[in-house]
Amino acid sequence: MISLAGRDIVHSWGKFVLTGLGLGLLIGVTLTMAGVYRGMVDDARALLDNSGADLWVVQQDTQGPYAESSSLRDDVVRSVLGLPGVARASNVTYLTMQVRRGEFEVRAMVVGFESGQPGEPAYLLAGRHITRGHYEAVADVRTGFRLGDRIHIRRHDYHVVGLTQRMVSSGGDPMVFVPLKDAQEAQFLKDNDAILNDRARTAANPALNRPGVPGLLEAVQAAQASNHNVNTVLVQVAPGQSAEAVAEPIRRWKHLEAYTRAQMEEILV
């Protein structure tokens, strides 16, 4: 039998080589697809692990913050903190954009977080955590940034004070962490012309610019210029508490969506 197989290979050597090459390519493509999928799953799970959350509270009827846009007022976190079973909760923003260092640009997810709260980088490879309220950043090493670099996000420059690893978005973009207030400004910032046009429209509105009500116009313009939105509230439940049991009253009474770790894995994977 072996002798016959050997004779057949010698007789049809070209067909044998082409068949082996085709099978090799098929196996290679299969293994590559499996590896890409496993990498996507691993990145998604790393994203959830790094957030340090047990629950993700987002805008009602959305699957945010990673799969879909979500917008919440930042005072929602206070009502969530008052619920039974909640140990910690914090506001977080996510914005994918181009971050520049000199002439070098990288696509990254800019994360705004509150220091010492869920959403902060879990560990650092070098440097330190953010200690100031403005203009400091912690970057994933995949951005190519180094300690001491000055990076540009929208209108402001940030000093890279720490480096972390395996902090990537669901799309594989490396993360850059900045203070929450800076991230809110960057995400919802309008250009100068748009601000001037909004002020002119407000001043032209007689309901908002009443002659007998001094200070009304200035108050309305100040409210329009400030931003109090976030993308999600990250929640850590108290020990011994069920994440689903904490999520149910949030969905029912707060008119928000609340996803557990298992539900977020289904959305991302």
DRENTOR-659231 format. One line per field, with one value per residue (C-alpha): chain; x, y, z. Coordinates in nm, 3 decimals. Example, Ala and Ser with C-alpha at 12.3 -4.5 7.8 and 13.67 -1.06 7.14 Angstrom:
<sites>
chaine: A,A
c1: 1.230,1.367
c2: -0.450,-0.106
c3: 0.780,0.714
</sites>
This chain:
<sites>
chaine: A,A,A,A,A,A,A,A,A,A,A,A,A,A,A,A,A,A,A,A,A,A,A,A,A,A,A,A,A,A,A,A,A,A,A,A,A,A,A,A,A,A,A,A,A,A,A,A,A,A,A,A,A,A,A,A,A,A,A,A,A,A,A,A,A,A,A,A,A,A,A,A,A,A,A,A,A,A,A,A,A,A,A,A,A,A,A,A,A,A,A,A,A,A,A,A,A,A,A,A,A,A,A,A,A,A,A,A,A,A,A,A,A,A,A,A,A,A,A,A,A,A,A,A,A,A,A,A,A,A,A,A,A,A,A,A,A,A,A,A,A,A,A,A,A,A,A,A,A,A,A,A,A,A,A,A,A,A,A,A,A,A,A,A,A,A,A,A,A,A,A,A,A,A,A,A,A,A,A,A,A,A,A,A,A,A,A,A,A,A,A,A,A,A,A,A,A,A,A,A,A,A,A,A,A,A,A,A,A,A,A,A,A,A,A,A,A,A,A,A,A,A,A,A,A,A,A,A,A,A,A,A,A,A,A,A,A,A,A,A,A,A,A,A,A,A,A,A,A,A,A,A,A,A,A,A,A,A,A,A,A,A,A,A,A,A,A,A,A
c1: 0.000,0.280,0.463,0.156,0.111,0.474,0.442,0.126,0.304,0.597,0.362,0.153,0.411,0.270,-0.082,0.055,0.246,-0.053,-0.287,-0.047,-0.008,-0.386,-0.439,-0.160,-0.318,-0.659,-0.521,-0.323,-0.629,-0.835,-0.573,-0.537,-0.913,-0.923,-0.629,-0.785,-1.114,-0.940,-0.744,-1.062,-1.221,-0.910,-0.901,-1.270,-1.223,-0.912,-1.116,-1.379,-1.117,-0.927,-1.238,-1.265,-1.646,-1.917,-2.191,-2.197,-2.474,-2.550,-2.818,-3.152,-3.206,-2.837,-2.565,-2.292,-2.037,-1.813,-2.054,-2.277,-2.286,-2.419,-2.470,-2.558,-2.555,-2.265,-2.490,-2.647,-2.357,-2.490,-2.825,-2.648,-2.422,-2.728,-2.863,-2.830,-2.544,-2.331,-1.979,-1.830,-1.939,-1.765,-1.818,-1.615,-1.598,-1.467,-1.370,-1.182,-0.973,-0.631,-0.375,-0.069,0.288,0.473,0.425,0.341,-0.027,-0.188,-0.551,-0.638,-0.931,-0.914,-1.057,-1.165,-1.178,-1.186,-0.863,-0.880,-1.213,-1.321,-1.192,-0.840,-0.554,-0.514,-0.133,0.162,0.478,0.655,0.592,0.305,-0.070,-0.237,-0.233,-0.341,-0.685,-0.570,-0.321,-0.163,-0.199,-0.126,-0.079,-0.068,0.273,0.117,0.065,0.440,0.445,0.716,0.741,0.778,0.624,0.397,0.089,-0.187,-0.558,-0.792,-0.683,-0.456,-0.118,-0.080,0.226,0.264,0.336,0.274,0.276,0.049,-0.002,-0.290,-0.527,-0.706,-1.056,-1.288,-1.151,-0.790,-0.702,-0.462,-0.596,-0.484,-0.615,-0.676,-0.870,-1.248,-1.301,-1.046,-1.205,-1.552,-1.424,-1.244,-1.541,-1.807,-1.593,-1.722,-1.501,-1.478,-1.706,-1.977,-1.954,-1.988,-2.285,-2.457,-2.407,-2.552,-2.857,-2.910,-2.879,-3.132,-3.387,-3.615,-3.712,-3.347,-3.242,-3.505,-3.430,-3.581,-3.385,-3.016,-2.776,-3.015,-2.834,-2.494,-2.625,-2.774,-2.455,-2.245,-2.471,-2.436,-2.057,-2.017,-2.050,-2.187,-2.222,-2.041,-2.067,-2.111,-2.110,-1.889,-2.022,-1.855,-2.100,-2.043,-1.898,-2.164,-2.404,-2.536,-2.463,-2.799,-2.983,-2.819,-2.884,-3.259,-3.364,-3.137,-3.324,-3.663,-3.645,-3.359,-3.471,-3.121,-2.960,-2.737,-2.525,-2.350,-2.013,-2.175,-2.406,-2.119,-1.922,-2.218,-2.233,-1.860,-1.793
c2: 0.000,0.237,0.140,0.214,0.552,0.637,0.542,0.753,1.055,1.011,0.974,1.282,1.493,1.829,1.745,1.624,1.949,2.165,1.962,1.989,2.363,2.411,2.214,2.410,2.742,2.623,2.517,2.842,3.058,2.859,2.901,3.272,3.331,3.142,3.344,3.677,3.584,3.469,3.795,4.000,3.805,3.849,4.226,4.257,4.071,4.276,4.593,4.477,4.360,4.688,4.895,4.744,4.748,4.498,4.705,4.950,5.210,5.379,5.573,5.397,5.184,5.182,4.918,5.166,5.270,5.045,4.924,5.230,5.597,5.678,6.011,6.067,6.366,6.344,6.389,6.046,5.892,6.034,5.859,5.533,5.557,5.576,5.238,4.930,4.701,4.968,4.996,5.248,5.430,5.679,5.874,5.781,5.915,5.739,5.915,5.767,6.031,6.121,6.212,6.404,6.422,6.671,6.552,6.198,6.103,5.788,5.678,5.619,5.597,5.889,5.790,6.046,5.910,6.018,5.950,5.655,5.536,5.257,5.330,5.421,5.220,4.901,4.904,5.095,4.979,5.307,5.650,5.737,5.781,6.113,6.338,6.673,6.775,6.890,6.828,6.498,6.168,5.798,5.620,5.259,5.160,5.073,5.444,5.482,5.761,5.780,5.926,6.302,6.338,6.632,6.515,6.728,6.652,6.904,7.246,7.144,6.980,6.696,6.565,6.185,6.090,5.713,5.416,5.116,4.801,4.602,4.895,4.881,4.954,4.691,4.790,4.741,5.111,5.189,5.404,5.742,5.831,6.194,6.365,6.351,6.728,6.751,6.460,6.614,6.935,6.751,6.532,6.801,7.103,7.333,7.539,7.915,8.003,7.768,7.921,8.274,8.171,8.007,8.320,8.536,8.309,8.316,8.694,8.726,8.518,8.760,8.487,8.446,8.812,9.006,9.373,9.352,9.043,9.134,8.840,8.599,8.606,8.554,8.260,8.091,8.138,8.000,7.692,7.639,7.664,7.410,7.034,6.794,6.478,6.145,5.818,5.570,5.517,5.229,5.051,4.813,4.613,4.540,4.200,3.930,4.128,4.012,4.242,4.158,4.239,4.583,4.638,4.568,4.881,5.095,4.977,5.003,5.330,5.531,5.490,5.378,5.063,4.860,4.576,4.306,4.159,3.861,4.087,4.313,4.009,3.906,4.254,4.278,3.916
c3: 0.000,0.091,-0.227,-0.439,-0.267,-0.334,-0.700,-0.732,-0.579,-0.818,-1.112,-1.019,-0.843,-0.954,-0.837,-0.502,-0.444,-0.541,-0.317,-0.023,-0.083,-0.092,0.227,0.396,0.299,0.419,0.756,0.783,0.710,0.962,1.233,1.152,1.180,1.509,1.641,1.538,1.705,2.024,2.024,1.993,2.278,2.490,2.423,2.511,2.840,2.918,2.862,3.111,3.362,3.345,3.410,3.759,3.735,3.820,3.655,3.364,3.393,3.061,2.878,2.849,2.535,2.445,2.460,2.548,2.635,2.422,2.155,2.122,2.212,2.558,2.735,3.101,3.332,3.575,3.880,3.813,4.004,4.332,4.296,4.207,4.512,4.735,4.624,4.849,4.754,4.581,4.723,4.480,4.166,3.939,3.617,3.308,2.953,2.641,2.319,2.023,1.847,1.708,1.975,1.857,1.980,1.765,1.407,1.518,1.551,1.688,1.701,2.067,2.304,2.547,2.885,3.142,3.496,3.859,4.046,4.286,4.146,3.908,3.559,3.672,3.512,3.712,3.713,3.574,3.401,3.470,3.616,3.846,3.852,3.775,4.082,3.936,3.821,3.477,3.195,3.306,3.120,3.155,2.820,2.705,2.570,2.233,2.168,2.133,2.391,2.655,3.003,2.988,2.643,2.570,2.381,2.230,2.280,2.120,2.252,2.537,2.594,2.843,3.024,3.014,3.377,3.358,3.121,3.138,2.930,2.776,2.812,2.478,2.348,2.202,1.861,1.971,2.002,2.288,2.571,2.702,3.049,3.148,3.431,3.394,3.362,3.083,2.899,2.929,2.777,2.496,2.408,2.394,2.307,2.034,1.808,1.861,1.569,1.696,2.043,1.905,1.692,1.990,2.198,1.921,1.891,2.266,2.282,1.999,2.186,2.378,2.626,2.730,2.708,2.899,2.970,3.318,3.426,3.463,3.459,3.284,2.950,3.113,3.318,3.012,2.811,3.096,3.114,2.739,2.755,3.038,3.003,3.262,3.053,3.083,2.890,3.174,3.548,3.661,3.968,4.210,4.421,4.789,4.886,4.898,4.680,4.344,4.052,3.894,4.217,4.222,3.850,3.866,4.065,3.844,3.535,3.700,3.893,3.742,3.379,3.282,3.146,3.375,3.238,3.437,3.343,3.170,2.967,2.862,2.743,2.526,2.372,2.300,2.203
</sites>
